[in-house]
Amino acid sequence: MISYQLSAGVLETLLPRPFVRTAEWCCANILMPSDSKVRGNFRLDLFPHARGIMDALDDPTIEVVTVQTAAQVGKTTIAQAFLAKMAATNPHPMAWA
């Protein structure tokens, strides 16, 4: 069995973890960039459109998410926040990248 060949830390990284909603995790853990006009944590009340994007990213039945919006509405921050959330809460899909 492969689990006998992997260290505990590596095995823990590869095992499934409890699901965490991206929108809630981002509000609690993501600080806006220093050059942002918004200070402090990521806030869905200022970016309500982000919840739908994040919910789509959380949905395992959705394979492609296409985002088309105006400039400077947080697209890059949303994408970076999603990757940070995955790395912190469920690194398994990216562990072999």
C-alpha positions as CSV (number, residue, x, y, z in Angstrom):
1,M,0.0,0.0,0.0
2,I,1.3,3.4,-0.9
3,S,0.6,4.9,2.5
4,Y,3.4,2.8,4.0
5,Q,5.9,4.4,1.7
6,L,5.0,8.0,2.3
7,S,5.9,10.1,5.3
8,A,3.0,11.2,7.6
9,G,3.3,14.8,6.4
10,V,3.1,13.9,2.7
11,L,0.3,11.5,3.3
12,E,-1.7,14.2,5.2
13,T,-1.3,16.5,2.3
14,L,-2.6,14.0,-0.2
15,L,-5.7,12.8,1.9
16,P,-9.0,14.5,1.3
17,R,-9.9,17.3,3.7
18,P,-13.3,18.7,4.9
19,F,-14.9,21.1,2.4
20,V,-14.4,24.8,3.1
21,R,-16.4,27.4,1.1
22,T,-14.1,29.8,-0.7
23,A,-16.2,32.9,-0.1
24,E,-16.2,32.5,3.7
25,W,-12.5,31.5,3.8
26,C,-11.5,34.5,1.8
27,C,-13.3,36.9,4.0
28,A,-11.6,35.5,7.1
29,N,-8.1,35.0,5.6
30,I,-7.4,37.2,2.6
31,L,-6.0,40.7,3.1
32,M,-6.4,43.1,0.2
33,P,-3.2,44.0,-1.6
34,S,-1.3,47.1,-0.4
35,D,-2.0,49.0,-3.6
36,S,-5.8,48.3,-3.4
37,K,-8.3,51.1,-2.7
38,V,-9.9,48.7,-0.2
39,R,-8.1,48.2,3.0
40,G,-8.2,45.2,5.3
41,N,-9.8,41.8,4.6
42,F,-11.5,40.8,1.5
43,R,-15.2,41.9,1.8
44,L,-18.1,40.4,-0.1
45,D,-20.3,43.3,0.7
46,L,-18.0,45.4,-1.5
47,F,-17.7,42.7,-4.2
48,P,-21.0,40.9,-4.2
49,H,-20.3,39.6,-7.7
50,A,-17.4,37.6,-6.3
51,R,-19.7,35.2,-4.4
52,G,-21.1,33.7,-7.6
53,I,-17.7,33.3,-9.0
54,M,-16.4,31.6,-5.9
55,D,-19.5,29.4,-5.6
56,A,-18.9,28.3,-9.2
57,L,-15.2,27.5,-8.4
58,D,-16.4,25.5,-5.4
59,D,-18.8,23.4,-7.5
60,P,-17.2,20.1,-8.5
61,T,-19.6,19.7,-11.4
62,I,-18.4,22.9,-13.1
63,E,-15.3,22.4,-15.2
64,V,-14.8,25.9,-16.7
65,V,-15.4,29.3,-15.1
66,T,-15.3,32.3,-17.5
67,V,-15.2,35.7,-15.9
68,Q,-15.9,38.8,-18.0
69,T,-16.2,42.1,-16.0
70,A,-15.2,45.7,-16.0
71,A,-11.6,46.7,-15.0
72,Q,-10.5,46.9,-11.4
73,V,-13.3,44.9,-9.8
74,G,-11.1,42.3,-8.2
75,K,-10.7,39.5,-10.8
76,T,-7.0,39.0,-10.1
77,T,-7.6,39.1,-6.3
78,I,-10.4,36.6,-6.6
79,A,-8.2,34.2,-8.7
80,Q,-5.3,34.5,-6.3
81,A,-7.5,34.1,-3.3
82,F,-9.0,30.9,-4.7
83,L,-5.6,29.5,-5.2
84,A,-4.5,30.5,-1.7
85,K,-7.6,28.9,-0.3
86,M,-7.0,25.6,-2.1
87,A,-3.4,25.6,-1.0
88,A,-4.4,26.2,2.6
89,T,-7.5,23.9,2.9
90,N,-7.1,21.2,0.2
91,P,-3.7,21.1,-1.4
92,H,-4.3,17.6,-2.8
93,P,-5.3,18.7,-6.3
94,M,-2.2,20.8,-6.7
95,A,0.2,18.6,-4.7
96,W,1.7,17.1,-7.8
97,A,1.8,20.2,-9.9
